């Protein structure tokens, strides 16, 4: 992703990676807690981790929960301690800066901002704490002066989206599938581009309906009613599988699939959303595109613990197990070999996945 594209996307609430879930998922549809509170019980002498969540914090069933899963693993394996902080909707840039600064002033040696929105604040705070290592999930360097103590942890969302595009096309009986994006920006277009490319690779004559909930307003990532309306429109046009890259709006896409009836499916994003879906939604979730924020979080802490902290741009792609697809529910078991064949071709370089529609 170019710096220009990243700057254009900074306003976007980034979506999420493979989330942590326990038991049989969320039966009621209410927002669940994300496991135990590891930071209250951790008392080791390893790295001290400061984890700054995006809006929604732990329990979002997606992006933030995935970061927490990586945190839990790192605390256990590296005898670490940790502190957490959560962004609020519409907060000032100074609030993010204060959150990061407080972590560093209180002894954190590895500070991670979860989401694009921390790029500017990390850029301002990191130079004041040269001995502290900072990481930004989906982040970018906003100026020409490189920070020696900052890592920008990005993902090849288009590659994972390609795989679920293959799944959608192969499972479609109508010959029409759909895509619902939360906000029409460069980041979400990566999801669209990969999805369409994968679908066309599997079935060149497949028709793909595309809809965005919002053109620029970030509420497109937190509007289940808007997600449901967009997906319903695509089901009404003949789509029988709809993939969303719309954050919290995705629950509305799942509800639309339920209402559309037998043979209609939705595809989740970032985490294995089958695990946190309601009982009514589960039979309608074909698969999910996995974005391994947990892996990136863990790897960053591991690098700090090992004395060779990651810096600059790091991309988690299929080869690095940074993206993928879920198999919960067993709905894609019969085509898994086809999907995995495309995965191998992408990893080898035989298939190049576009990043723009």
Buried (B, 14 or more C-beta within 10 A) or exposed (E): BEEEBBBBBBBBBBBBBBBBBEEEBBEEBEBBEBBEEBBEEBEEEBBBBBBBBBBBBBBBBBBBBBBBBBBBBBBEEBBBBBBBBBBEEEBEEEEBBBBBBBBBEEEBBBBBBBBBBBBBBBBBBBEEBEEBBBBBBBBBBBEEEEBEBBBBBBBBBBBBBBBBBBBBBBBBEBEBBBBBBBBBBBBBBBBBBBBBBBBBBBBEEBBBBBBBBBEEEBBBBBBBEBBBBBBBBBBEEBBBBBBBBBBBBBBBBBBBBBBBEEEBBBBBBBBBBBBBBBEEBBBBBBBBBBBBBBBBBBBBBBBBBEEEBBBEBBBBBBBBEBBBBBBBBEBBEEBBEBBEEBBEBBBEEEBEBBBEB
